[in-house]
Amino acid sequence: MRKGIYLFLKRAMDIFGALFGLIFLSPLFLITGLLVKSKLGTPVIFRQERAGKNGKPFIICKFRTMTDERNEDGNLLPDEKRLARFGAFLRSTSIDELPELWNVLKGEMSLVGPRPLHIRYIERYSAEQKRRLEIRPGMTGWAQVNGRNALSWEDRFKMDVWYVDNRNLWLDIRILLLTMLKVFKREGISGKNHPTMEEFDGSDWII
């Protein structure tokens, strides 16, 4: 009964929060979109397949932060070469994440939950790590307010699973408030020796 009430209130908070954000921040969406088009090109919205609840694929929406610069062989340059100064600003302020409010409104994501990762990672998960897929992914989560991209994959996944086991409405509200503080301080934007977060190859969980 208590779990049902929590899930109802969580979804209600997601819908209200997403609608409020999409309407209230619409001027910021417009300005950001115009600047992305001017500085980084099109498409303005970056779309990529990610793993949702129970591993079901969905298309995440974010503002574009990288160029399409390629080498002489036609291959994309490394992230650090394509991450423009303006794109780095969007990431550091988390403005690039705002279009995910549409994913929240559609029910593919939640405001709070484990961050949705690339679909290819599923086959690299351990049995314990796959538990992060038991719930909707979130725009922010327990790992994001405790280190974000500065965390190792192992620590990140442990926190995701901890949230799955301990989630409640007050924890969600706490995470949202802490997220605003982290965004203001611009903490944990980059991974170790990487402008975002290095590729997960599953080695942290191989025994």
C-alpha positions as CSV (number, residue, x, y, z in Angstrom):
1,M,0.0,0.0,0.0
2,R,2.8,2.4,1.0
3,K,4.8,1.6,-2.1
4,G,1.7,2.2,-4.3
5,I,1.1,5.7,-2.7
6,Y,4.8,6.5,-3.2
7,L,4.7,5.5,-6.9
8,F,1.5,7.6,-7.4
9,L,3.0,10.7,-5.8
10,K,6.3,10.2,-7.6
11,R,4.6,10.1,-11.0
12,A,2.4,13.1,-10.0
13,M,5.5,15.0,-9.1
14,D,7.2,14.0,-12.4
15,I,4.2,15.2,-14.4
16,F,3.8,18.5,-12.5
17,G,7.6,19.1,-12.5
18,A,8.0,18.4,-16.2
19,L,5.1,20.5,-17.2
20,F,6.1,23.4,-15.0
21,G,9.7,23.2,-16.3
22,L,8.8,23.0,-20.0
23,I,6.4,26.0,-19.6
24,F,8.4,28.2,-17.2
25,L,11.8,27.5,-19.0
26,S,10.4,27.9,-22.5
27,P,12.3,31.2,-23.1
28,L,15.6,29.5,-22.0
29,F,14.8,26.6,-24.4
30,L,14.3,29.1,-27.3
31,I,17.5,31.1,-26.5
32,T,19.6,28.0,-26.0
33,G,18.3,26.4,-29.2
34,L,19.2,29.5,-31.2
35,L,22.7,29.6,-29.7
36,V,23.3,25.9,-30.3
37,K,22.3,26.3,-33.9
38,S,24.6,29.3,-34.3
39,K,27.6,27.9,-32.5
40,L,27.4,24.1,-32.9
41,G,25.1,23.6,-35.9
42,T,22.2,21.3,-36.4
43,P,20.4,19.2,-35.3
44,V,20.0,21.4,-32.2
45,I,18.6,18.4,-30.2
46,F,20.9,15.4,-29.6
47,R,19.0,12.1,-29.7
48,Q,20.4,8.8,-28.6
49,E,19.0,5.4,-27.6
50,R,19.3,4.7,-23.9
51,A,18.1,1.9,-21.6
52,G,14.9,2.7,-19.7
53,K,13.0,0.7,-17.1
54,N,13.6,-3.0,-17.4
55,G,16.1,-2.3,-20.2
56,K,13.4,-1.0,-22.6
57,P,15.1,1.3,-25.1
58,F,13.9,4.9,-25.5
59,I,15.3,8.0,-27.3
60,I,16.7,10.5,-24.9
61,C,16.6,14.2,-25.8
62,K,19.4,16.7,-24.9
63,F,20.8,19.9,-26.3
64,R,23.7,19.3,-28.6
65,T,27.1,20.1,-27.0
66,M,29.6,18.7,-29.5
67,T,30.5,19.4,-33.1
68,D,30.6,16.8,-35.9
69,E,34.3,17.3,-36.6
70,R,35.9,14.3,-38.2
71,N,39.4,13.1,-39.2
72,E,40.7,12.5,-42.7
73,D,39.1,9.0,-42.6
74,G,35.7,10.3,-41.8
75,N,35.7,9.2,-38.2
76,L,34.5,11.5,-35.4
77,L,37.2,13.1,-33.4
78,P,37.6,12.3,-29.7
79,D,35.1,13.9,-27.4
80,E,37.7,16.4,-26.0
81,K,38.3,17.6,-29.6
82,R,34.5,18.1,-30.4
83,L,33.4,19.5,-27.1
84,A,33.1,23.2,-27.9
85,R,33.5,25.9,-25.2
86,F,29.8,26.7,-25.5
87,G,29.0,23.0,-25.2
88,A,31.1,22.7,-22.1
89,F,29.2,25.6,-20.6
90,L,25.9,23.8,-21.3
91,R,27.2,20.7,-19.6
92,S,28.6,22.5,-16.6
93,T,25.3,24.3,-16.0
94,S,23.2,21.1,-16.9
95,I,21.2,23.2,-19.4
96,D,21.9,20.5,-22.0
97,E,19.8,18.1,-19.9
98,L,16.6,20.2,-19.9
99,P,15.0,18.6,-23.0
100,E,14.8,15.4,-20.9
101,L,11.8,17.0,-19.3
102,W,9.9,15.8,-22.4
103,N,11.1,12.2,-21.6
104,V,9.8,12.6,-18.1
105,L,6.4,13.9,-19.3
106,K,6.2,10.9,-21.6
107,G,6.9,8.5,-18.7
108,E,10.2,7.2,-20.1
109,M,12.1,8.9,-17.3
110,S,11.6,10.3,-13.9
111,L,12.9,13.5,-12.3
112,V,14.9,11.2,-9.9
113,G,16.4,7.8,-10.6
114,P,19.6,6.2,-11.9
115,R,20.9,8.0,-15.0
116,P,20.0,6.3,-18.3
117,L,23.0,4.8,-19.9
118,H,23.7,3.7,-23.5
119,I,21.8,0.6,-24.5
120,R,25.0,-1.3,-25.3
121,Y,26.0,-1.3,-21.6
122,I,23.2,-3.8,-20.6
123,E,25.2,-6.8,-21.7
124,R,28.2,-5.6,-19.6
125,Y,26.2,-5.4,-16.4
126,S,26.6,-7.8,-13.5
127,A,23.4,-9.3,-12.0
128,E,23.6,-6.8,-9.2
129,Q,24.2,-3.9,-11.5
130,K,21.2,-4.8,-13.7
131,R,19.0,-3.9,-10.7
132,R,19.4,-0.3,-11.6
133,L,17.1,-1.0,-14.5
134,E,14.2,-2.0,-12.2
135,I,12.9,1.5,-12.1
136,R,12.6,4.5,-14.5
137,P,15.9,6.3,-15.1
138,G,16.1,9.9,-13.8
139,M,17.3,13.3,-14.8
140,T,19.3,13.3,-11.6
141,G,19.9,10.7,-8.9
142,W,21.7,9.6,-5.7
143,A,25.0,9.2,-7.6
144,Q,24.7,12.6,-9.2
145,V,24.5,14.4,-5.9
146,N,27.4,12.3,-4.5
147,G,30.0,12.9,-7.1
148,R,28.4,12.7,-10.6
149,N,30.9,12.0,-13.3
150,A,33.8,12.2,-10.9
151,L,32.8,8.8,-9.4
152,S,34.1,5.5,-10.6
153,W,31.7,3.3,-12.4
154,E,31.7,0.9,-9.4
155,D,30.8,3.6,-6.9
156,R,28.2,5.0,-9.3
157,F,26.4,1.7,-9.7
158,K,26.5,0.9,-6.0
159,M,24.7,4.2,-5.3
160,D,22.2,3.5,-8.1
161,V,21.3,0.1,-6.5
162,W,21.2,1.7,-3.1
163,Y,18.6,4.2,-4.4
164,V,16.5,1.4,-5.9
165,D,16.3,-0.3,-2.4
166,N,15.8,2.9,-0.4
167,R,13.8,5.3,-2.5
168,N,11.0,7.3,-1.0
169,L,9.4,10.7,-1.6
170,W,11.5,12.5,1.0
171,L,14.7,11.1,-0.5
172,D,13.6,12.2,-4.0
173,I,12.9,15.8,-2.7
174,R,16.3,15.8,-1.0
175,I,18.0,14.7,-4.2
176,L,16.3,17.4,-6.2
177,L,17.3,20.1,-3.7
178,L,20.9,18.8,-3.6
179,T,21.0,18.7,-7.4
180,M,20.2,22.4,-7.6
181,L,23.1,23.1,-5.2
182,K,25.5,20.9,-7.2
183,V,24.5,22.6,-10.5
184,F,25.1,26.0,-8.9
185,K,28.6,24.9,-7.7
186,R,29.2,23.0,-11.0
187,E,30.7,20.0,-9.3
188,G,31.6,16.6,-10.8
189,I,31.1,17.6,-14.4
190,S,34.1,15.6,-15.8
191,G,35.3,12.1,-15.3
192,K,38.9,11.3,-14.4
193,N,41.1,12.1,-17.5
194,H,37.9,12.6,-19.6
195,P,35.7,15.6,-20.4
196,T,32.5,13.7,-19.5
197,M,32.7,10.1,-18.4
198,E,34.8,7.3,-19.8
199,E,33.3,4.3,-21.5
200,F,32.1,1.5,-19.2
201,D,33.6,-1.8,-20.3
202,G,32.3,-3.9,-17.5
203,S,35.7,-4.6,-16.0
204,D,34.8,-3.2,-12.6
205,W,32.3,-6.0,-12.1
206,I,34.2,-8.9,-13.6
207,I,35.1,-11.5,-10.9
